Amino acid sequence: MNVEWPNSLPLPLVEGYGLTPQEAVLRTDMESGPARQRRRFRQTPTRITVRWLFSEFEFALFEAWYKYHADEGAQWFQITLLGGLGLLPHQARFTSQFEAGLMPGQLWDVKGVLEV
């Protein structure tokens, strides 16, 4: 089953957006002399810090999608994300539970970390 980000929900905001590639190199410090390094993996996941501002309706839709379609964030899903080549579709999943806080004007500030 292909899970997709709902078209009626906005993409993540640029504010607070960040990429963190995971380590592919193993480094061993030596007692004397230079440290040794070797590549352990050819591909590593990248973690992306994301943030959304949702209306009450959008937040309700997001919660239902997260619970029933993304299986509480465990399922991979397709979402358009910003990277070095611009906005492109990515396969992503949540690395942990999202955080949500109510802001003035009945907007929900939702933060999470995705793995792509």
Biopython code that builds the backbone (N, CA, C, O; Angstrom):
import numpy as np
from Bio.PDB.StructureBuilder import StructureBuilder

atoms = [
    (1, "MET", "N", (0.842, -1.175, 0.000)),
    (1, "MET", "CA", (0.000, 0.000, 0.000)),
    (1, "MET", "C", (0.891, 1.244, 0.000)),
    (1, "MET", "O", (1.761, 1.381, 0.861)),
    (2, "ASN", "N", (0.685, 2.136, -0.943)),
    (2, "ASN", "CA", (1.425, 3.396, -0.993)),
    (2, "ASN", "C", (0.694, 4.447, -0.183)),
    (2, "ASN", "O", (-0.455, 4.781, -0.471)),
    (3, "VAL", "N", (1.357, 4.958, 0.817)),
    (3, "VAL", "CA", (0.794, 6.015, 1.642)),
    (3, "VAL", "C", (1.341, 7.334, 1.112)),
    (3, "VAL", "O", (2.544, 7.472, 0.892)),
    (4, "GLU", "N", (0.453, 8.301, 0.909)),
    (4, "GLU", "CA", (0.868, 9.610, 0.408)),
    (4, "GLU", "C", (0.445, 10.702, 1.371)),
    (4, "GLU", "O", (-0.567, 10.588, 2.064)),
    (5, "TRP", "N", (1.231, 11.751, 1.401)),
    (5, "TRP", "CA", (0.886, 12.937, 2.180)),
    (5, "TRP", "C", (-0.402, 13.514, 1.608)),
    (5, "TRP", "O", (-0.497, 13.668, 0.390)),
    (6, "PRO", "N", (-1.389, 13.836, 2.422)),
    (6, "PRO", "CA", (-2.660, 14.357, 1.909)),
    (6, "PRO", "C", (-2.474, 15.664, 1.123)),
    (6, "PRO", "O", (-1.788, 16.578, 1.580)),
    (7, "ASN", "N", (-3.089, 15.740, -0.055)),
    (7, "ASN", "CA", (-2.983, 16.933, -0.900)),
    (7, "ASN", "C", (-3.579, 18.165, -0.230)),
    (7, "ASN", "O", (-3.174, 19.287, -0.534)),
    (8, "SER", "N", (-4.530, 17.974, 0.673)),
    (8, "SER", "CA", (-5.187, 19.115, 1.312)),
    (8, "SER", "C", (-4.371, 19.688, 2.480)),
    (8, "SER", "O", (-4.764, 20.695, 3.068)),
    (9, "LEU", "N", (-3.234, 19.052, 2.822)),
    (9, "LEU", "CA", (-2.378, 19.576, 3.881)),
    (9, "LEU", "C", (-1.189, 20.312, 3.281)),
    (9, "LEU", "O", (-0.681, 19.911, 2.234)),
    (10, "PRO", "N", (-0.738, 21.381, 3.928)),
    (10, "PRO", "CA", (0.404, 22.133, 3.394)),
    (10, "PRO", "C", (1.710, 21.357, 3.556)),
    (10, "PRO", "O", (1.803, 20.425, 4.355)),
    (11, "LEU", "N", (2.714, 21.762, 2.782)),
    (11, "LEU", "CA", (4.054, 21.207, 2.930)),
    (11, "LEU", "C", (4.721, 21.848, 4.145)),
    (11, "LEU", "O", (4.242, 22.871, 4.635)),
    (12, "PRO", "N", (5.816, 21.271, 4.641)),
    (12, "PRO", "CA", (6.502, 21.867, 5.796)),
    (12, "PRO", "C", (6.963, 23.293, 5.525)),
    (12, "PRO", "O", (7.270, 23.660, 4.391)),
    (13, "LEU", "N", (7.004, 24.084, 6.583)),
    (13, "LEU", "CA", (7.492, 25.455, 6.495)),
    (13, "LEU", "C", (9.003, 25.472, 6.306)),
    (13, "LEU", "O", (9.694, 24.522, 6.674)),
    (14, "VAL", "N", (9.506, 26.549, 5.735)),
    (14, "VAL", "CA", (10.955, 26.714, 5.591)),
    (14, "VAL", "C", (11.570, 27.035, 6.952)),
    (14, "VAL", "O", (12.676, 26.588, 7.257)),
    (15, "GLU", "N", (10.857, 27.804, 7.767)),
    (15, "GLU", "CA", (11.341, 28.149, 9.098)),
    (15, "GLU", "C", (11.470, 26.887, 9.954)),
    (15, "GLU", "O", (10.501, 26.145, 10.114)),
    (16, "GLY", "N", (12.643, 26.647, 10.495)),
    (16, "GLY", "CA", (12.877, 25.473, 11.324)),
    (16, "GLY", "C", (13.247, 24.232, 10.543)),
    (16, "GLY", "O", (13.488, 23.183, 11.141)),
    (17, "TYR", "N", (13.300, 24.318, 9.205)),
    (17, "TYR", "CA", (13.601, 23.173, 8.341)),
    (17, "TYR", "C", (15.100, 22.912, 8.381)),
    (17, "TYR", "O", (15.885, 23.854, 8.271)),
    (18, "GLY", "N", (15.514, 21.672, 8.533)),
    (18, "GLY", "CA", (16.940, 21.360, 8.561)),
    (18, "GLY", "C", (17.211, 19.930, 8.163)),
    (18, "GLY", "O", (16.406, 19.037, 8.427)),
    (19, "LEU", "N", (18.357, 19.713, 7.520)),
    (19, "LEU", "CA", (18.789, 18.384, 7.088)),
    (19, "LEU", "C", (19.963, 17.923, 7.941)),
    (19, "LEU", "O", (20.882, 18.700, 8.199)),
    (20, "THR", "N", (19.943, 16.665, 8.382)),
    (20, "THR", "CA", (21.038, 16.093, 9.146)),
    (20, "THR", "C", (21.376, 14.722, 8.563)),
    (20, "THR", "O", (20.753, 13.727, 8.933)),
    (21, "PRO", "N", (22.364, 14.656, 7.646)),
    (21, "PRO", "CA", (22.764, 13.349, 7.124)),
    (21, "PRO", "C", (23.386, 12.505, 8.243)),
    (21, "PRO", "O", (24.108, 13.029, 9.090)),
    (22, "GLN", "N", (23.107, 11.214, 8.242)),
    (22, "GLN", "CA", (23.659, 10.319, 9.247)),
    (22, "GLN", "C", (25.081, 9.897, 8.856)),
    (22, "GLN", "O", (25.445, 9.942, 7.681)),
    (23, "GLU", "N", (25.862, 9.498, 9.823)),
    (23, "GLU", "CA", (27.267, 9.158, 9.610)),
    (23, "GLU", "C", (27.418, 7.916, 8.741)),
    (23, "GLU", "O", (26.757, 6.902, 8.967)),
    (24, "ALA", "N", (28.301, 8.006, 7.738)),
    (24, "ALA", "CA", (28.624, 6.864, 6.880)),
    (24, "ALA", "C", (30.054, 6.408, 7.098)),
    (24, "ALA", "O", (30.468, 5.370, 6.582)),
    (25, "VAL", "N", (30.813, 7.187, 7.866)),
    (25, "VAL", "CA", (32.232, 6.915, 8.077)),
    (25, "VAL", "C", (32.453, 6.569, 9.542)),
    (25, "VAL", "O", (31.903, 7.217, 10.432)),
    (26, "LEU", "N", (33.266, 5.538, 9.786)),
    (26, "LEU", "CA", (33.649, 5.145, 11.140)),
    (26, "LEU", "C", (35.042, 5.700, 11.399)),
    (26, "LEU", "O", (35.959, 5.473, 10.610)),
    (27, "ARG", "N", (35.204, 6.420, 12.493)),
    (27, "ARG", "CA", (36.485, 7.036, 12.824)),
    (27, "ARG", "C", (37.032, 6.394, 14.084)),
    (27, "ARG", "O", (36.313, 6.228, 15.069)),
    (28, "THR", "N", (38.313, 6.030, 14.050)),
    (28, "THR", "CA", (38.989, 5.444, 15.203)),
    (28, "THR", "C", (40.180, 6.315, 15.556)),
    (28, "THR", "O", (41.116, 6.447, 14.767)),
    (29, "ASP", "N", (40.146, 6.906, 16.735)),
    (29, "ASP", "CA", (41.290, 7.693, 17.197)),
    (29, "ASP", "C", (42.383, 6.746, 17.666)),
    (29, "ASP", "O", (42.108, 5.767, 18.359)),
    (30, "MET", "N", (43.607, 7.034, 17.294)),
    (30, "MET", "CA", (44.750, 6.208, 17.658)),
    (30, "MET", "C", (45.458, 6.845, 18.860)),
    (30, "MET", "O", (45.298, 8.037, 19.122)),
    (31, "GLU", "N", (46.248, 6.032, 19.593)),
    (31, "GLU", "CA", (47.002, 6.572, 20.721)),
    (31, "GLU", "C", (47.999, 7.616, 20.255)),
    (31, "GLU", "O", (48.210, 8.634, 20.914)),
    (32, "SER", "N", (48.600, 7.352, 19.124)),
    (32, "SER", "CA", (49.515, 8.332, 18.538)),
    (32, "SER", "C", (49.324, 8.298, 17.031)),
    (32, "SER", "O", (48.960, 7.271, 16.459)),
    (33, "GLY", "N", (49.571, 9.412, 16.411)),
    (33, "GLY", "CA", (49.414, 9.488, 14.976)),
    (33, "GLY", "C", (47.998, 9.876, 14.593)),
    (33, "GLY", "O", (47.130, 10.092, 15.439)),
    (34, "PRO", "N", (47.796, 9.957, 13.275)),
    (34, "PRO", "CA", (46.469, 10.386, 12.807)),
    (34, "PRO", "C", (45.398, 9.313, 13.033)),
    (34, "PRO", "O", (45.691, 8.118, 13.074)),
    (35, "ALA", "N", (44.183, 9.760, 13.175)),
    (35, "ALA", "CA", (43.052, 8.837, 13.334)),
    (35, "ALA", "C", (42.833, 8.078, 12.032)),
    (35, "ALA", "O", (43.198, 8.550, 10.955)),
    (36, "ARG", "N", (42.236, 6.907, 12.145)),
    (36, "ARG", "CA", (41.892, 6.119, 10.963)),
    (36, "ARG", "C", (40.404, 6.256, 10.694)),
    (36, "ARG", "O", (39.589, 6.328, 11.613)),
    (37, "GLN", "N", (40.077, 6.291, 9.430)),
    (37, "GLN", "CA", (38.677, 6.380, 9.026)),
    (37, "GLN", "C", (38.415, 5.386, 7.914)),
    (37, "GLN", "O", (39.274, 5.105, 7.078)),
    (38, "ARG", "N", (37.198, 4.862, 7.934)),
    (38, "ARG", "CA", (36.770, 3.987, 6.840)),
    (38, "ARG", "C", (35.285, 4.175, 6.623)),
    (38, "ARG", "O", (34.527, 4.477, 7.545)),
    (39, "ARG", "N", (34.899, 3.989, 5.389)),
    (39, "ARG", "CA", (33.492, 4.122, 5.029)),
    (39, "ARG", "C", (32.774, 2.833, 5.408)),
    (39, "ARG", "O", (33.204, 1.745, 5.025)),
    (40, "ARG", "N", (31.685, 2.951, 6.156)),
    (40, "ARG", "CA", (30.914, 1.779, 6.581)),
    (40, "ARG", "C", (29.723, 1.512, 5.688)),
    (40, "ARG", "O", (29.349, 0.359, 5.474)),
    (41, "PHE", "N", (29.118, 2.578, 5.160)),
    (41, "PHE", "CA", (27.888, 2.436, 4.397)),
    (41, "PHE", "C", (27.972, 3.242, 3.114)),
    (41, "PHE", "O", (28.634, 4.278, 3.068)),
    (42, "ARG", "N", (27.300, 2.766, 2.068)),
    (42, "ARG", "CA", (27.198, 3.518, 0.810)),
    (42, "ARG", "C", (26.039, 4.508, 0.858)),
    (42, "ARG", "O", (26.118, 5.588, 0.273)),
    (43, "GLN", "N", (24.975, 4.147, 1.546)),
    (43, "GLN", "CA", (23.816, 5.026, 1.683)),
    (43, "GLN", "C", (23.430, 5.111, 3.148)),
    (43, "GLN", "O", (23.405, 4.105, 3.858)),
    (44, "THR", "N", (23.138, 6.295, 3.580)),
    (44, "THR", "CA", (22.669, 6.494, 4.943)),
    (44, "THR", "C", (21.424, 7.373, 4.913)),
    (44, "THR", "O", (21.271, 8.200, 4.014)),
    (45, "PRO", "N", (20.546, 7.204, 5.873)),
    (45, "PRO", "CA", (19.359, 8.062, 5.898)),
    (45, "PRO", "C", (19.718, 9.488, 6.298)),
    (45, "PRO", "O", (20.736, 9.735, 6.943)),
    (46, "THR", "N", (18.867, 10.403, 5.904)),
    (46, "THR", "CA", (18.984, 11.800, 6.308)),
    (46, "THR", "C", (17.765, 12.134, 7.157)),
    (46, "THR", "O", (16.638, 11.783, 6.807)),
    (47, "ARG", "N", (17.997, 12.805, 8.261)),
    (47, "ARG", "CA", (16.888, 13.246, 9.113)),
    (47, "ARG", "C", (16.564, 14.689, 8.772)),
    (47, "ARG", "O", (17.454, 15.528, 8.627)),
    (48, "ILE", "N", (15.282, 14.959, 8.648)),
    (48, "ILE", "CA", (14.822, 16.296, 8.288)),
    (48, "ILE", "C", (13.893, 16.812, 9.378)),
    (48, "ILE", "O", (12.873, 16.195, 9.686)),
    (49, "THR", "N", (14.257, 17.943, 9.953)),
    (49, "THR", "CA", (13.418, 18.598, 10.952)),
    (49, "THR", "C", (12.349, 19.386, 10.208)),
    (49, "THR", "O", (12.664, 20.222, 9.360)),
    (50, "VAL", "N", (11.088, 19.121, 10.523)),
    (50, "VAL", "CA", (9.985, 19.766, 9.815)),
    (50, "VAL", "C", (9.045, 20.455, 10.804)),
    (50, "VAL", "O", (8.980, 20.114, 11.985)),
    (51, "ARG", "N", (8.321, 21.441, 10.266)),
    (51, "ARG", "CA", (7.351, 22.195, 11.072)),
    (51, "ARG", "C", (6.196, 22.609, 10.170)),
    (51, "ARG", "O", (6.396, 23.041, 9.035)),
    (52, "TRP", "N", (4.984, 22.466, 10.701)),
    (52, "TRP", "CA", (3.787, 22.893, 9.976)),
    (52, "TRP", "C", (2.964, 23.812, 10.867)),
    (52, "TRP", "O", (3.016, 23.719, 12.094)),
    (53, "LEU", "N", (2.205, 24.700, 10.234)),
    (53, "LEU", "CA", (1.153, 25.449, 10.914)),
    (53, "LEU", "C", (-0.166, 24.985, 10.316)),
    (53, "LEU", "O", (-0.416, 25.172, 9.125)),
    (54, "PHE", "N", (-1.011, 24.377, 11.150)),
    (54, "PHE", "CA", (-2.283, 23.826, 10.694)),
    (54, "PHE", "C", (-3.451, 24.583, 11.318)),
    (54, "PHE", "O", (-3.387, 25.009, 12.472)),
    (55, "SER", "N", (-4.517, 24.743, 10.537)),
    (55, "SER", "CA", (-5.785, 25.206, 11.105)),
    (55, "SER", "C", (-6.360, 24.045, 11.918)),
    (55, "SER", "O", (-5.821, 22.938, 11.897)),
    (56, "GLU", "N", (-7.442, 24.303, 12.625)),
    (56, "GLU", "CA", (-8.063, 23.226, 13.415)),
    (56, "GLU", "C", (-8.466, 22.054, 12.522)),
    (56, "GLU", "O", (-8.221, 20.898, 12.866)),
    (57, "PHE", "N", (-9.080, 22.349, 11.381)),
    (57, "PHE", "CA", (-9.499, 21.296, 10.458)),
    (57, "PHE", "C", (-8.294, 20.526, 9.916)),
    (57, "PHE", "O", (-8.315, 19.297, 9.865)),
    (58, "GLU", "N", (-7.242, 21.249, 9.512)),
    (58, "GLU", "CA", (-6.047, 20.590, 8.980)),
    (58, "GLU", "C", (-5.384, 19.723, 10.040)),
    (58, "GLU", "O", (-4.898, 18.634, 9.735)),
    (59, "PHE", "N", (-5.360, 20.196, 11.286)),
    (59, "PHE", "CA", (-4.752, 19.403, 12.352)),
    (59, "PHE", "C", (-5.547, 18.125, 12.607)),
    (59, "PHE", "O", (-4.961, 17.066, 12.835)),
    (60, "ALA", "N", (-6.865, 18.216, 12.570)),
    (60, "ALA", "CA", (-7.700, 17.018, 12.739)),
    (60, "ALA", "C", (-7.439, 16.025, 11.610)),
    (60, "ALA", "O", (-7.347, 14.821, 11.846)),
    (61, "LEU", "N", (-7.322, 16.531, 10.387)),
    (61, "LEU", "CA", (-7.016, 15.673, 9.245)),
    (61, "LEU", "C", (-5.639, 15.041, 9.404)),
    (61, "LEU", "O", (-5.472, 13.848, 9.150)),
    (62, "PHE", "N", (-4.639, 15.839, 9.828)),
    (62, "PHE", "CA", (-3.291, 15.324, 10.046)),
    (62, "PHE", "C", (-3.281, 14.230, 11.097)),
    (62, "PHE", "O", (-2.661, 13.187, 10.891)),
    (63, "GLU", "N", (-3.956, 14.446, 12.219)),
    (63, "GLU", "CA", (-3.996, 13.431, 13.282)),
    (63, "GLU", "C", (-4.598, 12.120, 12.787)),
    (63, "GLU", "O", (-4.082, 11.045, 13.093)),
    (64, "ALA", "N", (-5.683, 12.203, 12.025)),
    (64, "ALA", "CA", (-6.319, 10.989, 11.498)),
    (64, "ALA", "C", (-5.399, 10.297, 10.491)),
    (64, "ALA", "O", (-5.258, 9.075, 10.529)),
    (65, "TRP", "N", (-4.778, 11.053, 9.601)),
    (65, "TRP", "CA", (-3.847, 10.483, 8.628)),
    (65, "TRP", "C", (-2.678, 9.824, 9.332)),
    (65, "TRP", "O", (-2.290, 8.710, 8.979)),
    (66, "TYR", "N", (-2.109, 10.501, 10.328)),
    (66, "TYR", "CA", (-0.956, 9.991, 11.084)),
    (66, "TYR", "C", (-1.294, 8.672, 11.771)),
    (66, "TYR", "O", (-0.500, 7.732, 11.756)),
    (67, "LYS", "N", (-2.474, 8.613, 12.371)),
    (67, "LYS", "CA", (-2.866, 7.421, 13.130)),
    (67, "LYS", "C", (-3.265, 6.260, 12.227)),
    (67, "LYS", "O", (-2.820, 5.132, 12.438)),
    (68, "TYR", "N", (-4.097, 6.523, 11.229)),
    (68, "TYR", "CA", (-4.681, 5.427, 10.460)),
    (68, "TYR", "C", (-3.955, 5.102, 9.157)),
    (68, "TYR", "O", (-3.972, 3.947, 8.731)),
    (69, "HIS", "N", (-3.332, 6.057, 8.525)),
    (69, "HIS", "CA", (-2.636, 5.787, 7.263)),
    (69, "HIS", "C", (-1.139, 5.609, 7.465)),
    (69, "HIS", "O", (-0.531, 4.729, 6.857)),
    (70, "ALA", "N", (-0.540, 6.439, 8.316)),
    (70, "ALA", "CA", (0.900, 6.348, 8.557)),
    (70, "ALA", "C", (1.220, 5.438, 9.745)),
    (70, "ALA", "O", (2.374, 5.348, 10.162)),
    (71, "ASP", "N", (0.218, 4.772, 10.282)),
    (71, "ASP", "CA", (0.403, 3.844, 11.414)),
    (71, "ASP", "C", (1.225, 4.460, 12.536)),
    (71, "ASP", "O", (2.265, 3.926, 12.924)),
    (72, "GLU", "N", (0.751, 5.585, 13.051)),
    (72, "GLU", "CA", (1.418, 6.314, 14.132)),
    (72, "GLU", "C", (2.833, 6.728, 13.742)),
    (72, "GLU", "O", (3.704, 6.844, 14.604)),
    (73, "GLY", "N", (3.070, 6.950, 12.448)),
    (73, "GLY", "CA", (4.360, 7.421, 11.965)),
    (73, "GLY", "C", (5.319, 6.328, 11.555)),
    (73, "GLY", "O", (6.421, 6.629, 11.095)),
    (74, "ALA", "N", (4.939, 5.053, 11.704)),
    (74, "ALA", "CA", (5.849, 3.945, 11.404)),
    (74, "ALA", "C", (5.951, 3.626, 9.912)),
    (74, "ALA", "O", (6.956, 3.074, 9.464)),
    (75, "GLN", "N", (4.916, 3.972, 9.142)),
    (75, "GLN", "CA", (4.898, 3.649, 7.711)),
    (75, "GLN", "C", (5.652, 4.688, 6.888)),
    (75, "GLN", "O", (5.660, 5.875, 7.214)),
    (76, "TRP", "N", (6.281, 4.218, 5.818)),
    (76, "TRP", "CA", (6.889, 5.117, 4.842)),
    (76, "TRP", "C", (5.755, 5.761, 4.048)),
    (76, "TRP", "O", (4.743, 5.121, 3.764)),
    (77, "PHE", "N", (5.931, 7.015, 3.699)),
    (77, "PHE", "CA", (4.935, 7.723, 2.897)),
    (77, "PHE", "C", (5.653, 8.652, 1.931)),
    (77, "PHE", "O", (6.820, 8.993, 2.127)),
    (78, "GLN", "N", (4.945, 9.054, 0.894)),
    (78, "GLN", "CA", (5.524, 9.953, -0.097)),
    (78, "GLN", "C", (5.104, 11.384, 0.205)),
    (78, "GLN", "O", (3.924, 11.676, 0.398)),
    (79, "ILE", "N", (6.101, 12.274, 0.242)),
    (79, "ILE", "CA", (5.857, 13.684, 0.518)),
    (79, "ILE", "C", (6.867, 14.501, -0.272)),
    (79, "ILE", "O", (8.003, 14.067, -0.462)),
    (80, "THR", "N", (6.467, 15.669, -0.730)),
    (80, "THR", "CA", (7.375, 16.567, -1.433)),
    (80, "THR", "C", (8.157, 17.362, -0.400)),
    (80, "THR", "O", (7.578, 18.047, 0.444)),
    (81, "LEU", "N", (9.502, 17.261, -0.479)),
    (81, "LEU", "CA", (10.372, 17.945, 0.471)),
    (81, "LEU", "C", (11.448, 18.725, -0.267)),
    (81, "LEU", "O", (11.776, 18.435, -1.418)),
    (82, "LEU", "N", (11.982, 19.711, 0.416)),
    (82, "LEU", "CA", (13.029, 20.554, -0.145)),
    (82, "LEU", "C", (14.393, 19.924, 0.098)),
    (82, "LEU", "O", (14.698, 19.493, 1.210)),
    (83, "GLY", "N", (15.209, 19.872, -0.948)),
    (83, "GLY", "CA", (16.574, 19.363, -0.842)),
    (83, "GLY", "C", (17.478, 20.160, -1.756)),
    (83, "GLY", "O", (17.095, 21.223, -2.246)),
    (84, "GLY", "N", (18.666, 19.656, -1.984)),
    (84, "GLY", "CA", (19.634, 20.348, -2.820)),
    (84, "GLY", "C", (19.174, 20.568, -4.249)),
    (84, "GLY", "O", (19.616, 21.512, -4.904)),
    (85, "LEU", "N", (18.295, 19.712, -4.739)),
    (85, "LEU", "CA", (17.785, 19.840, -6.108)),
    (85, "LEU", "C", (16.429, 20.531, -6.167)),
    (85, "LEU", "O", (15.797, 20.552, -7.223)),
    (86, "GLY", "N", (15.975, 21.090, -5.064)),
    (86, "GLY", "CA", (14.682, 21.759, -5.021)),
    (86, "GLY", "C", (13.606, 20.881, -4.407)),
    (86, "GLY", "O", (13.907, 19.948, -3.663)),
    (87, "LEU", "N", (12.359, 21.177, -4.716)),
    (87, "LEU", "CA", (11.225, 20.395, -4.204)),
    (87, "LEU", "C", (11.057, 19.128, -5.021)),
    (87, "LEU", "O", (10.774, 19.186, -6.217)),
    (88, "LEU", "N", (11.232, 17.981, -4.373)),
    (88, "LEU", "CA", (11.100, 16.686, -5.041)),
    (88, "LEU", "C", (10.346, 15.722, -4.132)),
    (88, "LEU", "O", (10.380, 15.868, -2.911)),
    (89, "PRO", "N", (9.659, 14.728, -4.724)),
    (89, "PRO", "CA", (9.004, 13.710, -3.895)),
    (89, "PRO", "C", (10.042, 12.822, -3.203)),
    (89, "PRO", "O", (11.035, 12.422, -3.810)),
    (90, "HIS", "N", (9.802, 12.527, -1.949)),
    (90, "HIS", "CA", (10.683, 11.662, -1.154)),
    (90, "HIS", "C", (9.847, 10.607, -0.441)),
    (90, "HIS", "O", (8.671, 10.825, -0.151)),
    (91, "GLN", "N", (10.459, 9.472, -0.164)),
    (91, "GLN", "CA", (9.882, 8.478, 0.723)),
    (91, "GLN", "C", (10.369, 8.818, 2.124)),
    (91, "GLN", "O", (11.576, 8.916, 2.346)),
    (92, "ALA", "N", (9.469, 8.997, 3.063)),
    (92, "ALA", "CA", (9.834, 9.427, 4.409)),
    (92, "ALA", "C", (9.005, 8.684, 5.442)),
    (92, "ALA", "O", (7.973, 8.090, 5.131)),
    (93, "ARG", "N", (9.481, 8.733, 6.668)),
    (93, "ARG", "CA", (8.698, 8.254, 7.813)),
    (93, "ARG", "C", (9.134, 9.053, 9.031)),
    (93, "ARG", "O", (10.235, 9.602, 9.063)),
    (94, "PHE", "N", (8.275, 9.113, 10.018)),
    (94, "PHE", "CA", (8.584, 9.830, 11.246)),
    (94, "PHE", "C", (9.549, 8.994, 12.085)),
    (94, "PHE", "O", (9.429, 7.771, 12.147)),
    (95, "THR", "N", (10.510, 9.665, 12.730)),
    (95, "THR", "CA", (11.450, 8.941, 13.600)),
    (95, "THR", "C", (10.941, 8.865, 15.028)),
    (95, "THR", "O", (11.389, 8.023, 15.807)),
    (96, "SER", "N", (10.003, 9.742, 15.376)),
    (96, "SER", "CA", (9.419, 9.754, 16.712)),
    (96, "SER", "C", (8.078, 10.475, 16.643)),
    (96, "SER", "O", (7.690, 10.999, 15.599)),
    (97, "GLN", "N", (7.389, 10.491, 17.758)),
    (97, "GLN", "CA", (6.085, 11.138, 17.837)),
    (97, "GLN", "C", (6.223, 12.640, 17.560)),
    (97, "GLN", "O", (7.173, 13.271, 18.024)),
    (98, "PHE", "N", (5.295, 13.201, 16.818)),
    (98, "PHE", "CA", (5.301, 14.639, 16.559)),
    (98, "PHE", "C", (4.939, 15.401, 17.825)),
    (98, "PHE", "O", (4.391, 14.827, 18.765)),
    (99, "GLU", "N", (5.248, 16.703, 17.850)),
    (99, "GLU", "CA", (4.856, 17.586, 18.943)),
    (99, "GLU", "C", (3.909, 18.637, 18.381)),
    (99, "GLU", "O", (4.108, 19.122, 17.267)),
    (100, "ALA", "N", (2.888, 18.988, 19.139)),
    (100, "ALA", "CA", (1.923, 19.988, 18.684)),
    (100, "ALA", "C", (1.595, 20.946, 19.815)),
    (100, "ALA", "O", (1.434, 20.545, 20.967)),
    (101, "GLY", "N", (1.499, 22.214, 19.463)),
    (101, "GLY", "CA", (1.133, 23.237, 20.435)),
    (101, "GLY", "C", (0.158, 24.212, 19.803)),
    (101, "GLY", "O", (0.266, 24.538, 18.621)),
    (102, "LEU", "N", (-0.795, 24.675, 20.599)),
    (102, "LEU", "CA", (-1.801, 25.617, 20.119)),
    (102, "LEU", "C", (-1.251, 27.033, 20.203)),
    (102, "LEU", "O", (-0.718, 27.451, 21.231)),
    (103, "MET", "N", (-1.392, 27.767, 19.093)),
    (103, "MET", "CA", (-0.924, 29.148, 19.019)),
    (103, "MET", "C", (-2.121, 30.086, 18.973)),
    (103, "MET", "O", (-3.246, 29.642, 18.743)),
    (104, "PRO", "N", (-1.890, 31.394, 19.191)),
    (104, "PRO", "CA", (-3.000, 32.353, 19.052)),
    (104, "PRO", "C", (-3.607, 32.266, 17.658)),
    (104, "PRO", "O", (-2.896, 32.017, 16.684)),
    (105, "GLY", "N", (-4.892, 32.466, 17.560)),
    (105, "GLY", "CA", (-5.579, 32.390, 16.281)),
    (105, "GLY", "C", (-6.018, 30.982, 15.928)),
    (105, "GLY", "O", (-6.365, 30.702, 14.781)),
    (106, "GLN", "N", (-6.003, 30.095, 16.912)),
    (106, "GLN", "CA", (-6.434, 28.707, 16.717)),
    (106, "GLN", "C", (-5.605, 27.972, 15.661)),
    (106, "GLN", "O", (-6.136, 27.149, 14.916)),
    (107, "LEU", "N", (-4.302, 28.270, 15.597)),
    (107, "LEU", "CA", (-3.393, 27.542, 14.711)),
    (107, "LEU", "C", (-2.594, 26.543, 15.524)),
    (107, "LEU", "O", (-2.186, 26.826, 16.650)),
    (108, "TRP", "N", (-2.375, 25.388, 14.951)),
    (108, "TRP", "CA", (-1.583, 24.345, 15.591)),
    (108, "TRP", "C", (-0.172, 24.359, 15.009)),
    (108, "TRP", "O", (0.011, 24.265, 13.795)),
    (109, "ASP", "N", (0.821, 24.477, 15.886)),
    (109, "ASP", "CA", (2.240, 24.436, 15.519)),
    (109, "ASP", "C", (2.702, 22.996, 15.728)),
    (109, "ASP", "O", (2.824, 22.537, 16.863)),
    (110, "VAL", "N", (2.959, 22.285, 14.628)),
    (110, "VAL", "CA", (3.310, 20.855, 14.683)),
    (110, "VAL", "C", (4.754, 20.691, 14.236)),
    (110, "VAL", "O", (5.145, 21.188, 13.179)),
    (111, "LYS", "N", (5.547, 19.991, 15.045)),
    (111, "LYS", "CA", (6.964, 19.765, 14.756)),
    (111, "LYS", "C", (7.245, 18.273, 14.776)),
    (111, "LYS", "O", (6.652, 17.523, 15.553)),
    (112, "GLY", "N", (8.158, 17.855, 13.912)),
    (112, "GLY", "CA", (8.538, 16.455, 13.873)),
    (112, "GLY", "C", (9.869, 16.275, 13.163)),
    (112, "GLY", "O", (10.448, 17.222, 12.632)),
    (113, "VAL", "N", (10.336, 15.031, 13.170)),
    (113, "VAL", "CA", (11.574, 14.677, 12.457)),
    (113, "VAL", "C", (11.250, 13.528, 11.523)),
    (113, "VAL", "O", (10.706, 12.504, 11.936)),
    (114, "LEU", "N", (11.595, 13.717, 10.246)),
    (114, "LEU", "CA", (11.387, 12.693, 9.242)),
    (114, "LEU", "C", (12.716, 12.061, 8.859)),
    (114, "LEU", "O", (13.765, 12.703, 8.906)),
    (115, "GLU", "N", (12.652, 10.802, 8.484)),
    (115, "GLU", "CA", (13.808, 10.081, 7.953)),
    (115, "GLU", "C", (13.538, 9.806, 6.487)),
    (115, "GLU", "O", (12.497, 9.250, 6.136)),
    (116, "VAL", "N", (14.480, 10.196, 5.622)),
    (116, "VAL", "CA", (14.305, 9.954, 4.176)),
    (116, "VAL", "C", (15.460, 9.104, 3.682)),
    (116, "VAL", "O", (15.523, 8.775, 2.497)),
]
sb = StructureBuilder()
sb.init_structure("model")
sb.init_model(0)
sb.init_chain("A")
sb.init_seg("    ")
for serial, (resi, resn, name, xyz) in enumerate(atoms, 1):
    if name == "N":
        sb.init_residue(resn, " ", resi, " ")
    sb.init_atom(name, np.array(xyz, "f"), 0.0, 1.0, " ", f" {name:<3s}", serial, name[0])
structure = sb.get_structure()
